Amino acid sequence: MKLGMVGLGRMGGNMTFRLVRQGHEVVAFDPSPEAVARVEKAGAEGVTSLADLVDRLPAPRVVWLMVPAGEVTERTVADLGGLLSAGDLVVDGGNSYYRDSIRRAEALSASGVRFVDCGTSGGVWGLENGYCLMVGGDEDAVRLAEPAFRALAPEGGYAHVGRAGAGHFTKMVHNGIEYGLLQAYAEGFEILERSEFDLDLTQVASIWRYGSVIRSWLLELLHDALERDPGLARVRGYVEDSGEGRWTVQAAIDEDVPAPAIALSLFARFASRQDESFGAKVIAALRNEFGGHPVRTEEGS
C-alpha cells in the first residue's frame, strides 16, 4: 500500500524503513530536512509539507503520525483535518492520552475523516524485531491500514483491541506495567550491589536469563548495559516519565483499582530527580525533635 508518515524520529524513521523493506510505498514528512533525507536514501518519497504529502497519496489516503503527544499531535491532527477528505484515515501511532484520541476521532468524523489510535511498542529494536501494535478504531478504518499493521508487527504482535481510544488506553496500561517491572529490577539490583558479597552483577544478570522465572527481554537489555559499563558509572540516576505512568495511575483511581506497584514506581521516578529532598529534611528534623536522633548537616556533622 501507499501511505504517508509524519514524524521521522527514532520511531517514525525506523517504522518508515521497515515499511519500505516490506514493499510499501511511503511518502514521508518531518520538519527536519536531515530526517527526510535519511528515509529518502532508504527509498521513501520525501516531501516538505503536510499539504504536499496529502497531494501525493491516492484516495482513500492513510496518514500515519509518529509525533510527540500533546500540542504537536493536536496541531497536526487539526491541520490534517483541513487537508483530508471523507473516507481518508489518520493513524496516531504516538503515545497520546486515550481521552484525547476519543475526542480527536469524534472531531474528524464530522467531516468524514476516519481515525485510528495505534499504541506502539518496540522502541529502537522494532526495526529488526517488529512492533507490538494495539489498535483502536472502527473496523473499516482498521482494515484500510491493516497491510501496514501487518508489515510493522511480528507474527502475533498486532491486534484490533476495540473502538477509538482503546489502542492508546491499552498502550497506556502496558507502559504502566513497564514502570513496575523496571522498578522491581532496579530495586533488586541495588540490593545486590549494596550487599556484603561483592557480587558480579553482570554475571547475575547473565544467569538469570536462562531458566529463571524472572527472565525477560528487559533483563537481557540490562545484562547488555552491564557488560558495557559494569558499574553503570556513565549513567546518571535521573529517570524521566513519558506521562503514561501518571495516566495509568489516574485510570486506576478512576476505576477504584488498587495499583500500588505502578503508583510507587512512578513516585520513585520523581524521587530520582531530587538532588536533595525537602520531604526527607522534614523527616530528619522531626526525628531530631521528638527523639533526639542525630541530624546530618551540610558540613557532614
DRENMARPA-530227 format. One record per residue (C-alpha): x, y, z. Coordinates in Angstrom, 1 decimal. Each point is the difference from the previous one (the first is absolute). Layout:
<rs>
R | X | Y | Z
...
</rs>
This chain:
<rs>
R | 0.0 | 0.0 | 0.0
R | 1.0 | 3.7 | -0.2
R | -0.3 | 2.1 | 3.1
R | 1.4 | 3.1 | 1.6
R | 2.3 | 0.1 | 3.0
R | 0.2 | 3.2 | 2.1
R | 2.8 | 0.1 | 2.5
R | 3.3 | -1.7 | -0.8
R | 1.7 | -0.2 | 3.4
R | 1.3 | -3.1 | 1.6
R | -3.3 | -1.8 | -0.3
R | -1.5 | 1.6 | -3.1
R | 3.2 | -0.3 | -2.0
R | 0.5 | -3.6 | 0.8
R | -3.6 | -0.8 | -0.7
R | 0.4 | 1.6 | -3.4
R | 3.1 | -2.1 | -0.7
R | -1.9 | -3.2 | 1.0
R | -3.0 | 0.9 | -2.2
R | 2.2 | 0.6 | -3.0
R | 1.8 | -3.2 | 0.6
R | -3.3 | -1.8 | 0.0
R | -0.8 | 1.4 | -3.4
R | -2.3 | 2.9 | 1.0
R | 0.2 | 3.5 | -1.5
R | 0.5 | 2.7 | 2.6
R | -0.4 | 3.8 | -0.5
R | 2.0 | 1.5 | 2.9
R | -0.1 | 3.4 | 1.7
R | 1.9 | 1.4 | 3.0
R | 1.0 | 3.6 | 0.8
R | 3.6 | -1.1 | -0.1
R | 1.4 | -0.2 | -3.5
R | 2.7 | -2.3 | 1.3
R | -2.6 | -2.5 | 1.2
R | -1.8 | 0.1 | -3.3
R | 3.3 | -0.6 | -1.9
R | 0.8 | -3.1 | 2.1
R | -3.2 | -1.7 | -0.9
R | 0.3 | 1.1 | -3.7
R | 3.2 | -2.0 | -0.1
R | -1.9 | -3.1 | 1.0
R | -2.6 | 0.5 | -2.8
R | -2.7 | 2.2 | 1.6
R | -1.3 | 3.0 | -1.8
R | 0.8 | 3.2 | 1.9
R | -2.2 | 3.1 | 0.1
R | 0.3 | 3.4 | 1.6
R | -3.6 | 0.6 | 1.3
R | -3.1 | -1.8 | 1.2
R | -1.9 | 1.3 | -3.0
R | 2.6 | -1.4 | -2.4
R | -0.2 | -3.4 | 1.8
R | -3.8 | -0.1 | -0.3
R | 0.2 | 1.0 | -3.7
R | 2.2 | -3.0 | -0.8
R | -2.2 | -2.7 | 1.6
R | -2.7 | -1.8 | -1.8
R | -3.5 | 0.0 | 1.4
R | -1.0 | -1.2 | 2.5
R | 3.1 | 1.5 | 1.6
R | 1.7 | -1.5 | 3.0
R | 2.2 | 2.3 | 2.0
R | 2.0 | -1.4 | 3.0
R | 1.1 | 2.4 | 2.8
R | 3.1 | -0.7 | 2.1
R | 0.3 | 3.3 | 1.7
R | 0.3 | 1.0 | 3.7
R | -3.2 | -0.2 | 2.0
R | -1.8 | 3.1 | 1.0
R | 0.1 | 3.3 | -1.9
R | 1.9 | -1.3 | -3.0
R | -2.4 | -2.8 | -0.5
R | -3.0 | 2.3 | 0.6
R | 1.3 | 2.5 | -2.6
R | 0.9 | -2.6 | -2.6
R | -3.4 | -1.8 | 0.3
R | -1.8 | 3.3 | -0.4
R | 2.1 | 0.9 | -3.1
R | -0.7 | -3.3 | -1.6
R | -3.7 | 0.4 | 0.7
R | 0.1 | 3.0 | -2.2
R | 1.9 | -1.8 | -2.8
R | -1.5 | -3.5 | -0.2
R | -3.3 | -1.1 | -1.5
R | -2.9 | -2.2 | 1.1
R | 1.2 | -3.6 | 0.1
R | 3.6 | 0.8 | 0.7
R | 1.7 | -1.3 | 3.2
R | 2.3 | 1.4 | 2.7
R | 2.0 | -2.5 | 2.0
R | 1.5 | 1.4 | 3.2
R | 2.8 | -2.4 | 1.0
R | 1.4 | 2.2 | 2.7
R | -0.6 | -0.1 | 3.8
R | -3.0 | 2.2 | 0.1
R | -2.4 | 0.1 | 3.0
R | -2.9 | -2.3 | -0.9
R | -2.7 | 2.6 | 0.8
R | 1.7 | 2.4 | -2.4
R | -0.2 | -2.8 | -2.6
R | -3.7 | -0.5 | 0.6
R | -0.6 | 3.8 | -0.4
R | 2.1 | 0.2 | -3.2
R | -1.8 | -3.0 | -1.6
R | -3.3 | 1.8 | 0.7
R | 1.2 | 3.3 | -1.4
R | 1.3 | -1.5 | -3.2
R | -3.1 | -2.1 | -0.6
R | -2.0 | 3.2 | -0.4
R | 1.7 | 0.4 | -3.4
R | 0.0 | -3.7 | -0.8
R | 3.7 | -0.4 | 0.8
R | 0.7 | -3.3 | 1.8
R | 2.4 | -0.4 | 3.0
R | 1.9 | -2.9 | 1.5
R | 2.1 | 0.1 | 3.2
R | 2.9 | -2.4 | -0.2
R | 1.9 | -0.6 | 3.2
R | 3.5 | -0.9 | -1.1
R | 2.6 | -1.9 | 2.0
R | 3.4 | -1.2 | -1.2
R | 2.4 | 3.0 | 0.5
R | 3.2 | 0.1 | -2.1
R | -0.1 | -3.8 | -0.4
R | -3.2 | 0.1 | -1.9
R | 1.7 | 0.4 | -3.4
R | 1.4 | -3.5 | 0.2
R | -2.3 | -1.7 | 2.4
R | -3.3 | 1.6 | -0.9
R | -2.4 | 2.2 | 2.1
R | -2.8 | -1.1 | 2.3
R | -3.1 | 1.8 | -1.3
R | -3.1 | 0.6 | 2.1
R | -2.6 | 1.5 | -2.3
R | -3.3 | 1.8 | 0.8
R | -2.6 | 1.2 | -2.5
R | -2.9 | -1.0 | -2.2
R | 0.4 | -3.3 | -1.9
R | 0.0 | 1.5 | -3.5
R | 2.7 | 2.6 | 1.0
R | 2.2 | -2.7 | 1.5
R | -0.4 | -2.2 | -3.0
R | 1.2 | 2.9 | -2.3
R | 3.3 | 0.2 | 1.8
R | 0.4 | -3.7 | 0.8
R | 2.7 | -0.7 | -2.7
R | 2.2 | 2.5 | 1.8
R | -0.8 | -1.4 | 3.5
R | 0.9 | -3.5 | -1.2
R | 3.3 | 1.3 | -1.6
R | 1.0 | 1.7 | 3.2
R | -0.9 | -2.6 | 2.5
R | 1.6 | -3.4 | 0.5
R | -2.2 | -3.1 | -0.3
R | -2.6 | 0.2 | 2.7
R | 1.0 | 3.5 | 1.0
R | -3.0 | 2.0 | -1.3
R | -3.6 | 0.1 | 1.2
R | -3.1 | 2.2 | -0.5
R | -0.8 | 0.4 | 3.7
R | -3.2 | 2.1 | -0.2
R | -1.6 | 3.3 | -0.9
R | 1.9 | 3.4 | -0.3
R | 2.0 | 0.6 | 3.1
R | 0.4 | -3.7 | 0.9
R | 3.4 | -0.2 | -1.8
R | 1.6 | 2.8 | 2.0
R | -1.7 | -1.1 | 3.2
R | 1.5 | -3.4 | -0.4
R | 3.4 | 1.4 | -0.7
R | -0.3 | 2.3 | 3.0
R | -0.5 | -2.9 | 2.3
R | 2.8 | -1.9 | -1.8
R | 2.3 | 2.9 | 0.9
R | -1.3 | 0.0 | 3.6
R | 0.9 | -3.6 | 0.3
R | 3.4 | 0.8 | -1.4
R | 0.6 | 2.5 | 2.7
R | -0.6 | -2.7 | 2.6
R | 2.3 | -2.5 | -1.7
R | 2.8 | 2.5 | -0.3
R | -0.3 | 1.0 | 3.6
R | 0.1 | -3.6 | 1.2
R | 3.2 | -0.7 | -1.9
R | 1.4 | 3.3 | 1.3
R | -0.7 | -0.7 | 3.6
R | 1.3 | -3.6 | -0.2
R | 3.2 | 0.9 | -1.7
R | 0.6 | 2.8 | 2.5
R | -0.4 | -2.5 | 2.8
R | 2.5 | -2.2 | -1.7
R | 2.4 | 2.9 | -0.6
R | -0.1 | 1.0 | 3.7
R | 0.4 | -3.4 | 1.4
R | 3.0 | -1.4 | 1.9
R | 0.8 | -2.6 | -2.7
R | 1.8 | 2.0 | -2.7
R | -2.2 | -1.5 | -2.6
R | 0.7 | 0.2 | -3.7
R | -3.3 | 1.6 | -1.2
R | 0.7 | -0.7 | -3.7
R | 0.4 | -3.7 | 0.9
R | -3.2 | 0.0 | 2.0
R | -1.9 | 1.7 | -2.8
R | 1.4 | -2.5 | -2.4
R | -1.0 | -3.2 | 1.8
R | -3.5 | 1.4 | 0.8
R | -0.6 | 0.1 | -3.7
R | -0.1 | -3.8 | -0.1
R | -2.7 | -2.1 | 1.8
R | -0.8 | 2.7 | 2.5
R | -3.6 | 1.0 | 0.7
R | 1.0 | 3.7 | -0.3
R | 1.7 | -0.3 | -3.4
R | -1.2 | 2.5 | -2.5
R | 1.1 | 2.2 | -2.9
R | 0.5 | 2.8 | 2.5
R | 2.4 | -2.1 | 1.9
R | 1.9 | -0.8 | -3.2
R | 0.3 | 3.7 | -0.7
R | 1.2 | 0.6 | 3.6
R | 2.7 | -2.7 | -0.5
R | 1.1 | 1.8 | -3.2
R | 0.2 | 3.3 | 1.8
R | 2.0 | -1.5 | 2.9
R | 2.4 | -1.7 | -2.4
R | 0.8 | 3.4 | -1.6
R | 0.2 | 1.8 | 3.4
R | 0.1 | -2.4 | 3.0
R | -0.5 | 2.7 | 2.6
R | -2.3 | 2.2 | -2.2
R | 2.4 | 2.8 | 0.8
R | -0.8 | 1.8 | -3.2
R | -3.8 | 0.1 | 0.8
R | -1.5 | 2.6 | 2.3
R | -2.9 | -1.2 | 2.2
R | -2.5 | 2.5 | -1.4
R | -3.1 | -1.6 | -1.4
R | -2.5 | 1.8 | -2.2
R | -3.6 | -1.1 | -0.5
R | -2.0 | 0.3 | -3.2
R | -3.3 | 0.7 | 1.7
R | -1.5 | -3.4 | -0.6
R | 0.9 | -1.2 | 3.5
R | -1.9 | 3.0 | 1.4
R | -3.0 | -0.7 | -2.2
R | 0.0 | -3.7 | 1.0
R | -0.1 | 1.0 | 3.7
R | -2.8 | 2.5 | -0.7
R | -2.0 | -2.8 | -1.8
R | 0.5 | -2.3 | 3.0
R | -1.3 | 2.7 | 2.3
R | -3.0 | 0.7 | -2.4
R | -0.8 | -3.7 | -0.1
R | 0.6 | -0.8 | 3.7
R | 2.8 | -2.4 | -0.9
R | 2.8 | -0.4 | 2.6
R | 3.3 | 0.4 | -1.9
R | 2.6 | 0.6 | 2.6
R | 3.0 | -1.4 | -1.9
R | -0.6 | 2.2 | -3.0
R | -0.8 | 3.1 | 2.1
R | 3.2 | -0.4 | 2.1
R | 2.1 | -0.6 | -3.0
R | -1.2 | 3.3 | -1.4
R | 0.8 | 1.8 | 3.3
R | 3.5 | -1.6 | 0.0
R | 0.6 | 1.7 | -3.3
R | -0.9 | 3.3 | 1.5
R | 2.4 | -0.7 | 2.9
R | 2.9 | -0.7 | -2.4
R | -0.1 | 3.6 | -1.2
R | 0.6 | 1.5 | 3.4
R | 3.6 | 1.0 | 0.9
R | -1.4 | 0.6 | 3.5
R | -3.4 | -0.8 | 1.3
R | -1.8 | 2.6 | 2.1
R | -2.3 | -2.8 | 1.2
R | 2.9 | -2.0 | 1.3
R | 1.3 | 3.1 | 1.8
R | -3.4 | 0.4 | 1.7
R | 0.2 | -3.7 | 1.2
R | 3.6 | 0.4 | 1.2
R | -0.9 | 3.2 | 1.9
R | -3.1 | -1.6 | 1.6
R | 2.0 | -3.0 | 1.1
R | 2.5 | 2.3 | 1.6
R | -2.8 | 2.0 | 1.7
R | -1.9 | -2.9 | 1.5
R | 2.7 | -2.5 | 0.6
R | 3.3 | 1.8 | 0.0
R | 1.1 | -2.0 | -3.0
R | 3.2 | 1.5 | -1.6
R | -0.4 | 2.2 | -3.1
R | 2.6 | 0.2 | -2.7
R | 0.8 | 3.6 | -0.9
R | 1.3 | 1.5 | -3.2
R | 3.5 | -0.2 | 1.5
R | -0.5 | -3.7 | 0.6
R | -0.1 | 0.2 | 3.8
</rs>
